[in-house]
Amino acid sequence: LDLEHPETATKLLLRHYSTTITMRSVIVAALATSAAAFAPTTSRVHRVATVVKTAEVEPEAMDLDLEQMFDVFDEAVAADGGEPATPVAAMTTSLALPGQPRPAGLNSVSIAGDRGFDPLGFGKDKETILKYRSAEIKHARLAMLAAAGWPLGEVFDKPLAGALNLNSPIVENNGLAPSLLNGGLGLISPAYWVAVIGMAAAVEALGFTLKSEDPGDYGFDPLGLYPKDTAGKLQMQEKEMIHGRVAMVAITAFAAQEFASKVSVVDETPFLFKPLWSYLTENLHSFDLSAGYANY
């Protein structure tokens, strides 16, 4: 600083301080602007929701159930000169054979268990289909009884015959259930065959007096398990057909397996028909130390 000229020195100092203050102001303003960019906006946008009030219309109660509605549709189509269509008729492909067309004859009637399987074209019209369904339901019910009675007979025939002091046809037939393939049918008492044929004839005669169009509906429901509504009836019929078809396959497999292996179904699959303790001790030799450790 020039001390000889104090006025000049004062001007220089004032200019220096003013420049410094100006720079600091610019820096502070820049920082404030940058921080403001990250601050949440305080302005609020008020949205006005437009509420449209519509008149509430109560649905009218339907007087027809689903089955009656389809009947009305069929009558309308028939009156127009066309052929009545059933709910199953809307299906164009077979459920049993994916990708294959559904046989047209099956569309003439709607029944439980219909999977569109008729490769030989037996079901040509409603009357024919109902006739075949009647035969199928008879075989299905007999097969369900046989599929249960076959292994039960092999399990309990010997002890029951011993208790009644009678001969056991299964024991005399090498432990195999008497059948066309296994033989041994001549070991069964003729009185049994007379009783079976008589019962079958009675059931067949009762079938001619059926008033219901549903095949197999003999009105036999002592426990009251058969539903009253249409949807429940179709569901029960569907279950019966599924179990009956599985039973027909099972009883055929029982006969074929015993004929091929000469081993009874009970001995072939003892874990299904024998008590657990008997299966563990007799078949697996569990807890039998005399068998040695080589069998474990």
C-alpha positions in Angstrom: 0.0 0.0 0.0 1.1 3.5 -0.7 1.1 5.2 2.7 2.0 8.5 1.1 -1.3 8.6 -0.7 -3.9 7.3 1.7 -6.9 8.2 -0.5 -5.6 5.9 -3.3 -5.1 3.0 -0.8 -8.6 3.4 0.5 -10.1 3.2 -3.0 -8.1 0.0 -3.7 -9.3 -1.6 -0.5 -12.9 -0.8 -1.1 -12.7 -2.1 -4.7 -11.1 -5.4 -3.4 -13.8 -5.9 -0.7 -16.7 -5.2 -3.2 -15.3 -7.7 -5.7 -15.0 -10.3 -2.9 -18.6 -9.7 -1.7 -19.9 -9.9 -5.3 -18.2 -13.3 -5.9 -19.6 -14.7 -2.7 -23.1 -13.5 -3.6 -22.8 -15.2 -7.0 -21.6 -18.5 -5.4 -24.4 -18.5 -2.8 -27.0 -17.8 -5.4 -25.7 -20.6 -7.5 -25.8 -23.0 -4.6 -29.3 -21.9 -3.7 -30.5 -22.5 -7.2 -29.0 -26.0 -7.3 -30.6 -27.0 -4.0 -33.9 -25.7 -5.1 -33.9 -28.2 -8.0 -34.0 -31.1 -5.5 -36.6 -29.5 -3.2 -40.2 -30.8 -3.4 -42.6 -28.5 -5.1 -45.1 -26.9 -2.8 -47.7 -26.3 -5.4 -50.5 -28.8 -5.4 -52.6 -29.9 -8.3 -56.2 -30.2 -7.3 -57.9 -32.8 -9.4 -61.6 -32.7 -9.8 -63.1 -36.2 -10.2 -66.2 -36.3 -12.2 -68.7 -38.6 -10.6 -71.2 -40.2 -12.9 -74.2 -41.6 -11.2 -76.0 -44.3 -13.0 -79.3 -45.6 -12.2 -79.1 -48.9 -10.3 -81.1 -51.6 -12.1 -81.9 -54.7 -10.1 -81.6 -57.9 -12.1 -84.8 -59.7 -12.7 -85.2 -63.1 -11.1 -84.9 -66.0 -13.5 -87.8 -68.4 -13.6 -85.9 -71.1 -15.6 -83.0 -73.2 -14.5 -80.1 -74.1 -16.8 -81.7 -77.3 -18.1 -84.9 -75.5 -19.0 -83.1 -72.7 -20.7 -81.4 -75.2 -23.1 -84.8 -76.7 -23.7 -86.2 -73.3 -24.7 -83.2 -72.8 -27.0 -83.8 -76.2 -28.6 -87.4 -75.4 -29.2 -86.6 -72.0 -30.7 -84.1 -73.6 -33.1 -86.5 -76.4 -34.0 -89.2 -73.8 -34.7 -86.8 -72.0 -37.0 -86.3 -75.1 -39.1 -83.0 -76.1 -37.6 -81.8 -79.0 -35.5 -81.9 -78.7 -31.7 -78.5 -78.1 -30.2 -77.4 -79.3 -26.8 -74.7 -77.8 -24.6 -72.3 -80.6 -25.7 -72.9 -79.8 -29.3 -70.9 -76.6 -29.0 -67.8 -78.8 -28.7 -66.1 -79.5 -32.0 -63.2 -81.6 -30.9 -63.0 -84.8 -28.8 -61.8 -84.5 -25.2 -60.7 -88.2 -25.2 -58.7 -87.7 -28.5 -57.3 -84.2 -28.5 -57.1 -82.7 -32.0 -59.6 -85.2 -33.4 -63.1 -84.1 -34.5 -66.0 -84.9 -32.2 -68.3 -87.6 -33.6 -71.5 -85.8 -34.7 -73.8 -88.5 -33.5 -72.8 -87.8 -29.8 -74.4 -84.4 -30.1 -77.9 -85.9 -30.2 -78.1 -86.2 -26.4 -76.2 -84.8 -23.4 -75.2 -87.4 -20.8 -72.6 -87.6 -18.1 -69.2 -89.0 -18.9 -69.3 -87.8 -22.5 -65.7 -87.3 -23.6 -66.3 -87.4 -27.3 -64.9 -91.0 -27.7 -66.7 -93.0 -30.4 -64.1 -94.1 -33.0 -66.3 -96.8 -34.5 -69.4 -94.5 -34.7 -71.8 -96.6 -32.7 -73.7 -93.6 -31.3 -75.7 -92.5 -34.2 -78.8 -91.1 -32.5 -80.3 -90.5 -29.1 -82.0 -93.8 -28.8 -78.9 -95.8 -29.7 -76.7 -93.8 -27.3 -79.1 -94.3 -24.4 -79.1 -98.0 -25.1 -75.4 -98.2 -25.0 -75.3 -96.1 -21.9 -77.7 -98.5 -20.2 -75.4 -101.4 -21.0 -72.3 -99.4 -19.9 -73.7 -98.4 -16.5 -74.6 -102.1 -15.8 -71.1 -103.3 -16.6 -69.6 -100.4 -14.6 -71.6 -101.3 -11.5 -70.8 -105.0 -11.8 -67.1 -104.1 -12.3 -67.1 -101.9 -9.2 -68.5 -104.8 -7.2 -66.0 -107.3 -8.8 -63.0 -105.0 -8.4 -63.7 -104.9 -4.6 -64.9 -108.5 -4.3 -61.9 -110.1 -6.1 -59.2 -109.2 -3.6 -61.6 -109.4 -0.6 -62.4 -113.0 -1.6 -58.8 -113.9 -1.8 -58.2 -112.5 1.7 -61.3 -113.7 3.5 -62.4 -116.8 1.7 -60.1 -119.2 3.6 -60.9 -118.0 7.1 -64.7 -117.8 6.4 -64.7 -121.3 4.9 -62.8 -122.6 7.9 -65.2 -121.0 10.3 -68.2 -122.5 8.5 -66.4 -125.9 8.0 -66.6 -125.6 4.2 -64.2 -126.1 1.4 -62.5 -123.0 0.0 -62.5 -122.8 -3.8 -59.7 -120.3 -3.8 -57.5 -122.5 -1.7 -58.2 -125.5 -3.9 -57.4 -123.2 -7.0 -53.9 -122.5 -5.7 -54.9 -119.2 -4.1 -56.3 -117.7 -7.3 -59.8 -116.4 -7.7 -61.9 -118.7 -9.9 -62.4 -117.2 -13.3 -62.5 -118.2 -17.0 -58.7 -117.7 -17.3 -57.7 -119.0 -13.8 -60.2 -121.9 -13.9 -61.8 -123.2 -10.8 -65.4 -122.2 -11.7 -66.5 -125.8 -11.2 -65.4 -125.6 -7.6 -68.2 -123.1 -6.8 -71.5 -124.4 -5.5 -74.3 -124.5 -8.2 -76.6 -122.8 -5.7 -74.4 -119.7 -5.9 -74.9 -119.6 -9.7 -78.6 -120.0 -9.4 -78.8 -117.1 -6.9 -76.6 -114.9 -9.1 -78.7 -115.6 -12.3 -81.9 -115.0 -10.4 -80.8 -111.6 -9.0 -79.5 -110.5 -12.4 -82.9 -111.5 -14.0 -84.8 -109.5 -11.4 -82.7 -106.4 -11.9 -83.1 -106.7 -15.7 -86.9 -107.1 -15.3 -87.0 -104.1 -13.1 -85.2 -102.1 -15.8 -88.2 -102.5 -18.1 -90.4 -100.6 -15.6 -88.2 -97.5 -15.4 -90.1 -94.3 -15.9 -87.0 -92.1 -15.9 -85.1 -91.4 -19.1 -81.8 -91.6 -17.3 -80.2 -95.0 -17.9 -79.5 -96.9 -14.7 -82.0 -94.9 -12.6 -83.7 -97.6 -10.6 -84.8 -95.2 -7.8 -82.5 -97.0 -5.4 -81.2 -94.5 -2.9 -81.8 -95.8 0.7 -79.4 -93.3 2.2 -80.7 -90.3 0.3 -77.3 -89.4 -1.2 -78.6 -88.7 -4.7 -79.0 -84.9 -5.2 -82.4 -83.3 -6.1 -81.1 -80.6 -8.4 -80.1 -81.1 -12.0 -76.5 -80.0 -11.6 -76.0 -82.2 -8.6 -77.4 -85.2 -10.4 -75.1 -84.7 -13.3 -72.1 -84.4 -11.0 -73.1 -87.7 -9.2 -73.6 -89.5 -12.5 -70.2 -88.2 -13.7 -68.5 -89.6 -10.6 -70.2 -92.9 -11.0 -69.1 -93.2 -14.6 -65.5 -92.4 -13.8 -65.3 -95.0 -11.0 -67.1 -97.5 -13.1 -64.8 -97.2 -16.1 -61.7 -97.4 -13.9 -63.2 -100.5 -12.2 -63.8 -102.2 -15.6 -60.1 -101.7 -16.5 -59.1 -102.9 -13.0 -61.0 -106.1 -13.1 -59.7 -106.9 -16.5 -56.1 -106.3 -15.2 -56.7 -108.5 -12.2 -57.7 -111.5 -14.4 -54.9 -110.9 -16.9 -52.3 -110.5 -14.2 -53.2 -113.6 -12.4 -53.4 -115.6 -15.6 -49.9 -114.4 -16.7 -48.0 -114.7 -13.4 -50.1 -117.3 -11.5 -49.8 -115.1 -8.5 -52.8 -113.7 -6.8 -53.5 -110.0 -6.7 -53.3 -110.0 -3.0 -49.8 -111.6 -3.0 -48.7 -109.4 -5.9 -49.5 -106.2 -4.0 -49.7 -107.2 -0.4 -49.2 -103.7 0.9 -52.6 -102.8 -0.5 -54.6 -105.8 0.9 -52.9 -107.1 4.0 -52.6 -105.6 7.4 -49.4 -103.6 8.0 -48.0 -105.9 10.6 -48.7 -108.9 8.4 -47.0 -107.2 5.5 -43.9 -106.3 7.5 -43.5 -109.7 9.1 -44.5 -112.1 6.4 -43.5 -110.3 3.2 -40.6 -108.1 4.3 -39.5 -110.4 7.2 -39.1 -107.4 9.4 -38.2 -108.0 13.1 -37.3 -111.6 12.2 -33.7 -112.0 13.4 -33.7 -115.7 12.3 -33.6 -114.5 8.7 -30.1 -113.0 9.3 -28.8 -109.6 8.3 -28.4 -110.6 4.7 -32.1 -109.9 4.0 -32.0 -106.3 5.3 
